[in-house]
Amino acid sequence: MSRVGKQPVTVPAGVKVRVADGKVVVEGPKAAKPLELSYHRNIKVEFDDQAKVIRVTRPDDERQNRALHGLTRSLIANMVQGATKGYERRLKIEGIGYQARMDKKTVVLTVGYANAIELTPPEGVTVELPDPTTIVVKGADKQKVGQFAAEVRHARPPEPYKGKGIRYENEQVRRKEGKSFTTGG
C-alpha cells in the first residue's frame, strides 16, 4: 500500500473542506477564492468532520490506482497547506543592469535584451519586489506559484560562465571555467 496515500490529511481550524461529485474544495484564510481539485473516479476521498481529517483510499492494487492514491493525497495536502500558510518562491536577479520593477500588476524584467519582458501573474498569485534584484512570488495554489516562478526564471536562466540571469534563491549554478589561451605553436 502507498505510504504517502494512507496517511490522513489533518485539517487545521479555520479551513473548510467540501467533498462532493468527484471534487474537493478547500477554503481558508490565505486562499482568496476556494481551491478545487477534481480527482480520478477510481479514488475515494472522505472528509471526517468530527476528527477533522481527509482520508484517501483506492479500490485495488493496480499500478495506476497505486500511483493516483499517493498523488491525490499529496495534492489535497498541498491545497490544505496553501489555504492555511500559502506558498512562496523567491528569485534573485544577478548581472550588471539586470533588474525587475512593477507596472500595476505586471512584472517588467530588464535582463539584457533589447526590449523589457512583461509577465502578468495569474489570478491568485501576487508578486512583491523588496528590492530591484529580488522577486517574491506568493499564493495559495502551489502549482500556480511554481509555474509563474518558472516563467520568470525562463525569461533569462542563469548562464554558467558569469552566472548572470534569474535564479531561485538557494539554487546552485554550476560554473564553467571558459576558454584559456595557451602559448603553443
C-alpha positions as CSV (number, residue, x, y, z in Angstrom):
1,M,0.0,0.0,0.0
2,S,1.1,3.6,-0.7
3,R,2.9,5.0,2.3
4,V,2.0,8.6,1.3
5,G,-1.6,7.8,0.3
6,K,-2.6,6.0,3.5
7,Q,-1.6,8.9,5.8
8,P,-4.7,11.1,6.6
9,V,-4.6,14.8,5.9
10,T,-5.3,16.8,9.0
11,V,-7.4,19.9,8.5
12,P,-6.5,22.8,10.9
13,A,-9.1,25.1,12.4
14,G,-10.4,27.8,10.1
15,V,-10.3,25.7,7.0
16,K,-13.5,24.5,5.3
17,V,-13.5,21.3,3.2
18,R,-16.2,20.0,1.0
19,V,-16.1,16.7,-0.9
20,A,-18.8,16.1,-3.4
21,D,-19.2,14.9,-7.1
22,G,-15.6,13.9,-7.6
23,K,-14.3,17.3,-6.3
24,V,-12.5,18.5,-3.2
25,V,-13.0,22.2,-2.4
26,V,-10.8,23.8,0.3
27,E,-11.4,27.3,1.7
28,G,-9.0,29.0,4.2
29,P,-7.6,32.3,5.3
30,K,-4.8,32.5,2.7
31,A,-7.0,31.4,-0.2
32,A,-8.8,34.4,-1.8
33,K,-11.0,32.1,-3.7
34,P,-11.6,28.4,-2.9
35,L,-9.1,25.8,-4.2
36,E,-10.6,23.0,-6.2
37,L,-9.3,19.6,-7.2
38,S,-11.1,17.1,-9.5
39,Y,-9.8,13.7,-8.6
40,H,-9.9,10.4,-10.5
41,R,-13.1,8.3,-10.3
42,N,-11.2,5.2,-9.1
43,I,-10.0,7.1,-6.0
44,K,-12.3,7.6,-3.0
45,V,-11.9,10.7,-0.8
46,E,-13.8,11.1,2.5
47,F,-13.8,14.0,4.9
48,D,-14.4,13.2,8.6
49,D,-15.9,16.3,10.1
50,Q,-15.5,15.1,13.8
51,A,-11.9,14.1,13.5
52,K,-11.0,16.9,11.0
53,V,-9.1,14.6,8.7
54,I,-9.4,13.7,5.0
55,R,-8.8,10.1,4.0
56,V,-7.9,8.9,0.5
57,T,-8.5,5.2,-0.4
58,R,-8.2,3.1,-3.5
59,P,-10.2,0.1,-4.7
60,D,-7.3,-2.3,-5.5
61,D,-3.5,-2.6,-6.0
62,E,-3.4,-1.9,-9.8
63,R,-0.5,0.1,-10.9
64,Q,-2.5,3.2,-11.9
65,N,-4.6,3.2,-8.7
66,R,-1.4,3.0,-6.6
67,A,0.0,6.0,-8.4
68,L,-3.2,8.0,-8.2
69,H,-3.6,7.2,-4.5
70,G,-0.4,9.0,-3.3
71,L,-0.8,11.7,-5.9
72,T,-4.3,12.6,-4.8
73,R,-3.4,12.7,-1.2
74,S,-0.4,14.9,-1.9
75,L,-2.4,17.4,-4.0
76,I,-5.1,17.6,-1.2
77,A,-2.4,18.1,1.4
78,N,-0.9,20.9,-0.7
79,M,-4.3,22.6,-1.0
80,V,-4.8,22.5,2.8
81,Q,-1.3,23.9,3.4
82,G,-1.9,26.6,0.7
83,A,-5.2,27.6,2.3
84,T,-3.5,28.0,5.8
85,K,0.1,29.1,5.2
86,G,0.3,29.8,1.5
87,Y,3.3,29.2,-0.8
88,E,6.3,31.4,-1.6
89,R,9.1,31.3,-4.2
90,R,12.0,33.8,-4.1
91,L,14.1,34.6,-7.1
92,K,17.3,36.6,-7.3
93,I,18.5,38.5,-10.4
94,E,22.2,38.7,-11.0
95,G,24.0,40.8,-13.6
96,I,25.0,44.4,-14.1
97,G,21.9,46.4,-15.1
98,Y,19.6,43.5,-14.6
99,Q,16.5,44.4,-12.6
100,A,12.8,44.0,-12.1
101,R,10.0,46.5,-11.5
102,M,6.3,46.5,-11.1
103,D,4.0,48.2,-13.6
104,K,0.5,48.0,-11.9
105,K,0.2,44.2,-11.6
106,T,2.7,43.3,-14.3
107,V,6.3,42.4,-13.6
108,V,8.7,44.2,-16.0
109,L,12.1,42.5,-16.3
110,T,15.2,44.3,-17.8
111,V,17.6,41.5,-18.2
112,G,19.9,42.3,-21.1
113,Y,17.6,42.1,-24.1
114,A,16.7,45.0,-26.4
115,N,13.1,45.1,-25.0
116,A,11.9,44.6,-21.5
117,I,10.0,41.4,-20.7
118,E,6.5,41.9,-19.2
119,L,4.9,39.0,-17.3
120,T,1.4,39.1,-15.7
121,P,0.9,36.8,-12.8
122,P,-2.2,34.5,-12.9
123,E,-5.2,35.1,-10.7
124,G,-4.5,34.2,-7.1
125,V,-0.7,34.9,-7.4
126,T,0.9,38.1,-6.0
127,V,4.3,39.4,-6.7
128,E,6.4,41.6,-4.4
129,L,9.7,43.3,-5.1
130,P,11.5,44.1,-1.9
131,D,14.4,45.4,-4.0
132,P,15.1,45.6,-7.7
133,T,17.0,42.3,-7.7
134,T,14.6,40.2,-5.6
135,I,11.3,38.8,-6.8
136,V,8.9,37.1,-4.3
137,V,6.0,35.1,-5.8
138,K,3.2,34.3,-3.3
139,G,-0.1,32.5,-3.5
140,A,-2.3,29.7,-2.1
141,D,-2.1,27.4,-5.1
142,K,1.3,25.6,-5.1
143,Q,1.1,24.8,-8.8
144,K,0.4,28.4,-9.9
145,V,3.1,29.9,-7.7
146,G,5.7,27.4,-9.0
147,Q,4.6,27.8,-12.6
148,F,4.8,31.6,-12.5
149,A,8.2,31.5,-10.8
150,A,9.4,29.1,-13.5
151,E,8.2,31.5,-16.2
152,V,10.0,34.4,-14.6
153,R,13.2,32.3,-14.4
154,H,12.8,31.2,-18.0
155,A,13.0,34.9,-19.1
156,R,16.8,34.7,-18.5
157,P,18.0,31.5,-16.9
158,P,21.4,31.7,-15.2
159,E,24.3,31.1,-17.6
160,P,27.3,29.0,-16.5
161,Y,30.2,31.4,-17.3
162,K,29.5,34.6,-15.4
163,G,26.4,33.4,-13.5
164,K,24.2,36.2,-14.9
165,G,20.5,35.7,-15.0
166,I,17.5,34.9,-12.8
167,R,17.8,32.0,-10.4
168,Y,15.9,30.7,-7.4
169,E,17.2,32.0,-4.1
170,N,19.1,28.8,-3.0
171,E,19.8,27.5,-6.4
172,Q,23.4,26.4,-7.1
173,V,24.5,27.2,-10.6
174,R,27.4,25.0,-12.0
175,R,30.1,27.4,-13.2
176,K,32.4,26.7,-16.1
177,E,35.9,28.0,-16.4
178,G,35.7,29.3,-20.0
179,K,38.4,29.4,-22.7
180,S,42.0,29.5,-21.6
181,F,44.7,30.7,-24.1
182,T,48.0,29.0,-24.0
183,T,51.1,29.6,-25.9
184,G,51.6,26.8,-28.3
185,G,52.9,26.7,-31.7
